[in-house]
Amino acid sequence: MINGEEKVSMSSESVEVKMPKTLTIVGNGFDLAIGAKTAYEDFYDCLKDCFQAVSINDFKNAYIHDDNEELINSFYNLVKNNRDNYFINYFLNYEVAFGNWVSFEKELTKIIKSLDHLITSLNSHDKLFMDLTRHTFVTTYVRIMDRTSLLQVLSVYPDNKYFCANLRIQDFTKDGAVPFSIKGKVFKNIYEAYKGVEEFSERFPNLLYNDLITFSNLFSLYLGIVNHFVCFDKVIKDAFDTSYFINYNFTNYLEKMIELNHLKFGDVLYINGLAENVNGFPKEKIVFGIDSNTKLDNLSFEIFTKRIQRSMKDTDISHLDFVLNNSFENIFIIGHSLNVADFESLGFIFSKCEDAIKPKITIYCLNDVAKRDLIINLKTILGNNKFDEYQREGMLSFIDSNRAWIKSCK
């Protein structure tokens, strides 16, 4: 792992060492391929089991293994002490609202963009208005009927610990507006109401971010709990031998595989942080966020972007420029969906790698459906002209990952 001057191979004094000509970008598909239960769906199942467990022993029976009891206790207590957490409840309610699981990162982007729009609407004279009902208290209305994604987000969890948005059709009485109330607040006059909404708008992003930190800490603990039964006896030789790695995962399985198989490599850069738990407590180092290029109306919501979180949590992003100063002949992409949550960082990586020579891009994909999505995402990252250029010059290829794994020679 890159960490200052810790590794001799990364220091400026090691000029005699031949630097790798290959860059390998790794996503969660790699962890899944070696048997790790790191999918958000696995985490969701664990979270649901814990939330519904009558006692800690009830929860332990499903997840206890070897020495992970300390982490299980911490996970259970963190869930039970945060039963009103916005994100815990949102994702547990998602299944009820829509009947199936969804990509966490895509849904997180929708949540943050939608709630950002909600705050903008609350601060808008055109979209926020008050009604003094029977001269006793103020009812607040906000016009958000023009934003379908926001209505979808609110429909999943409309009555949370922060606010209540009444989405019943019969309540859309004010030109398509939704009755909106701030939890714990009853306003006696219009002045109080406007002031209360303004104060809520200022506080809400930070309160919501604290809930996201709790949620990410739960995922860090979860990764420690299921850190078992991982298979390290197979590799994709071309991509793993003599390469630098940019790892988008929160686990160190990649590094373990390289070491166990005695392969040569430059280093592993954990761009989104590495999940670490000390004495049963997460170190709060992993990045749970949205793509940094996501358009947001309110500056206070930028704490949810990966760019800000990487700086706050001091991930290996600070070493990215050093790694990319090398000239790479090949870029391998393994287990990464190239999805919207990483467009900004991936776009930078590809553009930086082209500064010297244009590298050949090889993408390992699970099936034709995955290949289709990867092509669409890569075209968005590179842009139409650059993507067409790679295709014309034969510098872009896709490989069936099911046929690419080989038994290692330990």
C-alpha positions in Angstrom: 0.0 0.0 0.0 1.2 3.5 -0.8 2.1 5.3 2.4 4.7 8.1 2.2 8.2 6.7 1.8 7.2 3.3 3.3 8.0 1.2 0.2 11.4 1.4 -1.4 10.0 0.6 -4.8 8.1 3.9 -4.7 11.0 6.2 -3.6 12.9 8.4 -6.0 16.1 6.6 -5.1 15.1 3.4 -6.7 15.9 4.4 -10.2 17.5 1.0 -11.0 14.1 -0.8 -10.5 12.2 -1.2 -13.8 8.9 0.5 -13.3 5.7 -1.4 -14.3 4.3 -0.6 -17.7 0.8 -1.8 -16.7 -1.9 -0.1 -14.7 -4.7 -2.3 -13.3 -7.9 -0.7 -12.1 -9.8 -3.0 -9.7 -13.4 -2.8 -8.6 -15.7 -4.9 -6.4 -16.2 -7.6 -9.1 -12.7 -8.7 -8.2 -13.6 -9.3 -4.6 -16.8 -11.1 -5.6 -14.8 -13.4 -8.0 -12.6 -14.7 -5.2 -15.6 -15.4 -3.0 -15.8 -12.3 -0.8 -19.2 -11.2 0.4 -18.6 -7.5 -0.3 -21.6 -6.8 -2.4 -23.9 -4.1 -1.1 -26.7 -6.6 -1.3 -24.8 -8.9 1.1 -24.4 -5.9 3.4 -28.1 -5.1 3.1 -29.1 -8.6 4.1 -26.8 -8.4 7.2 -28.2 -5.0 8.1 -31.8 -6.3 7.7 -31.0 -9.4 9.9 -29.5 -7.2 12.6 -32.3 -4.6 12.5 -34.9 -7.4 12.9 -33.0 -9.5 15.4 -34.8 -9.8 18.8 -31.5 -10.2 20.6 -27.8 -10.1 19.8 -27.6 -13.9 20.1 -30.3 -14.2 17.4 -28.0 -12.1 15.2 -24.8 -13.9 16.1 -26.1 -17.3 15.1 -26.0 -16.2 11.5 -22.7 -14.4 11.4 -20.4 -15.7 14.1 -17.1 -17.1 12.9 -13.7 -17.5 14.7 -12.7 -14.3 16.3 -15.2 -11.8 14.8 -17.4 -11.7 17.9 -16.1 -8.3 18.9 -17.0 -6.8 15.5 -20.5 -8.4 15.6 -21.1 -6.8 19.0 -20.1 -3.4 17.6 -22.2 -3.8 14.5 -25.3 -4.9 16.5 -24.9 -2.0 19.0 -24.3 0.6 16.3 -27.5 -0.5 14.5 -29.6 -0.7 17.7 -28.4 2.8 18.8 -29.1 4.3 15.4 -32.5 2.8 14.5 -33.6 6.2 13.3 -30.6 6.6 10.9 -31.8 8.0 7.6 -29.8 5.7 5.4 -30.5 2.5 7.4 -34.2 3.2 7.2 -34.1 4.4 3.6 -32.5 1.2 2.2 -34.5 -1.1 4.4 -37.7 0.6 3.2 -36.6 0.6 -0.4 -37.4 -3.1 -0.7 -40.9 -2.4 0.6 -41.4 0.5 -1.8 -40.1 -1.0 -5.0 -39.8 -4.8 -4.3 -36.1 -5.3 -5.2 -32.6 -4.3 -4.4 -30.9 -1.4 -6.2 -27.3 -0.2 -6.7 -26.3 1.6 -3.5 -24.1 4.2 -5.2 -26.6 5.0 -7.9 -29.4 5.4 -5.3 -27.1 7.5 -3.0 -26.6 9.9 -5.9 -30.3 10.2 -6.4 -30.9 10.7 -2.7 -28.3 13.5 -2.3 -29.3 15.3 -5.6 -33.0 15.1 -4.6 -32.5 16.3 -1.0 -30.3 19.1 -2.3 -33.2 20.1 -4.6 -35.5 19.9 -1.6 -33.4 22.4 0.4 -33.2 24.7 -2.6 -37.0 24.6 -2.9 -37.4 25.4 0.8 -35.2 28.4 0.3 -37.1 29.6 -2.7 -39.8 32.3 -2.6 -41.4 30.7 -5.7 -41.6 27.2 -4.2 -42.1 27.7 -0.5 -45.2 29.3 1.0 -47.1 29.3 4.3 -50.7 28.9 5.3 -52.0 30.1 8.7 -54.6 27.4 9.4 -57.5 28.6 11.6 -55.2 31.2 13.1 -53.5 28.6 15.3 -50.4 27.3 13.6 -48.6 27.6 10.2 -48.7 24.8 7.6 -45.7 24.8 5.3 -46.0 23.8 1.6 -43.2 23.2 -0.9 -43.6 22.9 -4.6 -41.6 19.8 -5.7 -44.0 18.2 -8.1 -41.7 19.1 -10.9 -39.0 16.8 -9.7 -39.9 13.2 -10.2 -36.7 11.8 -8.7 -37.3 13.8 -5.5 -40.8 12.5 -5.2 -39.4 8.9 -5.6 -36.9 9.5 -2.9 -39.5 11.0 -0.5 -41.9 8.1 -1.3 -39.4 5.6 0.1 -39.0 7.4 3.4 -41.3 10.4 3.7 -41.6 10.4 7.5 -38.1 10.4 8.9 -36.5 11.9 12.0 -35.8 15.2 10.3 -39.0 16.0 8.4 -42.3 14.7 7.1 -43.4 15.2 3.5 -47.1 14.3 3.1 -47.3 12.7 -0.4 -51.0 11.7 -0.4 -52.6 12.8 -3.7 -55.5 14.4 -1.8 -53.1 16.7 0.0 -51.7 18.3 -3.2 -54.0 21.2 -2.8 -51.7 24.2 -3.3 -50.8 24.1 -7.0 -49.1 20.8 -6.8 -47.3 21.5 -3.6 -46.5 19.0 -0.8 -47.3 19.7 2.9 -43.9 19.7 4.6 -43.2 19.8 8.3 -40.0 19.9 10.3 -40.0 17.3 13.1 -40.4 18.8 16.5 -41.4 22.2 15.3 -44.8 24.0 15.5 -44.8 27.5 14.1 -47.2 30.1 15.6 -46.7 32.7 12.9 -45.3 33.2 9.4 -42.1 34.9 10.6 -41.3 31.9 12.9 -42.0 29.5 10.1 -39.6 31.2 7.6 -36.9 31.4 10.2 -37.4 27.8 11.2 -37.2 26.6 7.6 -34.0 28.6 7.1 -32.4 27.2 10.2 -33.4 23.7 9.2 -31.9 24.2 5.7 -28.6 25.2 7.2 -28.4 22.3 9.7 -29.8 19.4 7.6 -26.8 18.6 5.3 -24.5 18.1 8.2 -27.0 16.1 10.2 -27.6 13.9 7.1 -23.8 13.5 6.6 -23.4 12.3 10.2 -26.0 9.6 9.3 -23.9 8.6 6.3 -20.8 8.3 8.4 -22.6 5.9 10.7 -23.8 4.0 7.7 -20.3 3.7 6.3 -18.9 2.6 9.7 -21.4 -0.2 9.6 -20.1 -1.3 6.2 -16.5 -1.1 7.5 -17.5 -3.4 10.5 -19.4 -5.7 8.1 -16.3 -6.2 5.9 -14.4 -7.3 9.0 -17.2 -9.7 10.0 -17.3 -11.5 6.7 -13.5 -11.6 6.1 -13.4 -15.4 5.7 -13.5 -18.1 3.1 -11.8 -16.0 0.4 -10.0 -17.9 -2.3 -6.6 -16.6 -3.4 -5.5 -19.5 -5.6 -6.3 -18.0 -9.0 -5.2 -14.9 -10.8 -5.5 -13.1 -14.2 -1.8 -13.3 -15.0 -1.4 -10.5 -17.5 -3.2 -8.0 -15.3 -1.6 -9.0 -12.0 2.1 -9.5 -12.9 4.3 -6.4 -12.8 1.6 -3.8 -12.5 0.6 -0.7 -10.5 -2.9 -1.1 -9.0 -5.6 1.5 -8.4 -8.0 -0.3 -6.1 -11.6 1.1 -5.7 -12.4 -1.5 -3.1 -12.3 -1.1 0.7 -10.6 -4.4 1.3 -7.0 -5.6 1.0 -7.8 -8.9 -0.7 -6.0 -7.8 -3.8 -2.7 -7.2 -2.0 -3.0 -10.5 -0.2 -3.4 -12.3 -3.5 -0.4 -10.7 -5.0 1.8 -11.5 -2.0 0.5 -15.1 -1.7 1.2 -15.8 -5.4 4.7 -14.2 -5.3 3.9 -11.9 -8.2 5.9 -8.8 -9.0 4.0 -5.5 -8.7 4.5 -1.8 -8.2 2.1 -0.9 -5.5 -1.6 -0.8 -4.5 -3.3 2.5 -4.2 -6.6 2.5 -2.2 -8.3 5.5 -3.8 -11.5 5.2 -1.6 -9.7 4.2 1.6 -9.1 0.9 3.3 -11.6 -0.5 5.8 -9.9 -1.0 9.1 -11.4 -1.8 12.5 -9.4 -1.4 15.7 -10.6 -3.0 18.9 -14.0 -3.4 17.4 -14.3 0.2 16.2 -14.1 1.4 12.6 -11.4 3.9 11.8 -13.7 6.0 9.6 -11.4 5.9 6.7 -13.6 4.6 3.8 -15.2 6.9 1.3 -19.0 6.6 0.9 -20.0 9.3 -1.5 -21.2 10.5 -4.9 -19.2 11.5 -7.9 -17.4 14.8 -7.6 -18.9 16.1 -10.9 -22.4 15.7 -9.6 -24.3 19.0 -10.1 -25.4 20.3 -6.7 -27.3 23.6 -5.9 -26.1 24.0 -2.3 -22.4 24.2 -1.4 -23.1 22.4 1.9 -24.0 19.2 0.1 -20.5 18.9 -1.4 -19.4 17.0 1.8 -21.2 14.1 0.2 -18.8 14.1 -2.8 -15.9 11.7 -3.0 -13.5 14.5 -3.7 -14.2 16.2 -0.4 -14.4 12.9 1.5 -11.0 11.7 0.1 -9.4 14.8 1.4 -11.1 14.6 4.8 -10.2 11.0 5.2 -6.7 11.3 3.8 -6.9 8.3 1.3 -4.3 7.4 -1.2 -5.7 10.0 -3.6 -2.7 12.1 -2.6 -0.4 9.6 -4.3 -2.4 9.2 -7.5 -0.5 11.8 -9.5 2.8 10.1 -8.6 1.6 6.8 -10.0 0.2 8.3 -13.1 3.5 10.0 -13.9 4.6 6.7 -15.3 4.0 5.8 -19.0 1.7 2.8 -19.2 1.4 0.6 -22.2 -1.7 -1.2 -20.9 -4.6 -0.5 -18.7 -6.5 -3.5 -17.4 -9.9 -3.0 -15.8 -11.1 -5.9 -13.6 -14.4 -5.9 -11.7 -15.1 -2.2 -12.0 -18.4 -1.2 -13.6 -17.1 2.3 -14.5 -20.3 3.6 -13.0 -21.5 7.1 -12.4 -20.1 7.3 -8.8 -16.5 7.3 -10.2 -16.7 9.2 -13.4 -14.6 12.1 -12.1 -11.6 10.0 -10.9 -11.7 7.6 -13.8 -11.8 10.5 -16.3 -8.8 12.0 -14.7 -6.9 8.6 -14.7 -7.6 8.0 -18.4 -6.7 11.5 -19.5 -3.5 11.5 -17.4 -2.4 8.1 -18.8 -2.6 9.6 -22.3 -0.2 12.4 -21.6 2.8 10.3 -22.8 1.5 7.4 -24.9 -2.0 6.1 -25.6 -2.3 2.9 -23.6 -4.3 -0.1 -24.7 -7.4 -0.6 -22.6 -8.5 -4.2 -21.7 -11.7 -4.7 -19.8 -12.7 -7.9 -18.2 -16.5 -8.4 -18.2 -18.8 -11.0 -16.7 -21.3 -11.4 -19.5 -22.8 -9.5 -22.5 -25.1 -7.4 -20.3 -22.1 -6.3 -18.3 -20.2 -5.6 -21.5 -23.0 -3.4 -22.8 -23.1 -1.3 -19.6 -19.3 -1.0 -19.6 -19.2 0.2 -23.1 -21.9 2.9 -22.4 -20.1 4.0 -19.2 -16.7 4.1 -20.8 -18.0 6.2 -23.7 -19.4 8.6 -21.2 -16.1 8.9 -19.4 -13.9 9.2 -22.5 -16.3 11.2 -24.6 -17.6 10.2 -28.0 -14.5 11.3 -30.0 -12.0 9.6 -27.8 -14.0 6.5 -27.5 -14.3 6.2 -31.3 -10.6 6.8 -31.6 -9.8 3.9 -29.3 -12.1 1.6 -31.3 -10.7 2.7 -34.7 -7.1 2.1 -33.6 -7.8 -1.3 -32.0 -6.8 0.0 -28.6 -9.9 -1.3 -26.8 -10.8 -4.9 -26.1 -13.2 -6.9 -23.9 -12.4 -10.3 -22.4 -14.8 -12.8 -20.7 -13.6 -12.8 -17.1 -15.0 -16.3 -16.6 -12.3 -17.6 -19.0 -9.5 -15.3 -17.9 -8.9 -16.6 -14.4 -6.0 -19.2 -14.2 -4.8 -21.3 -11.3 -1.8 -19.6 -9.6 1.6 -21.2 -9.3 2.4 -20.8 -5.7 
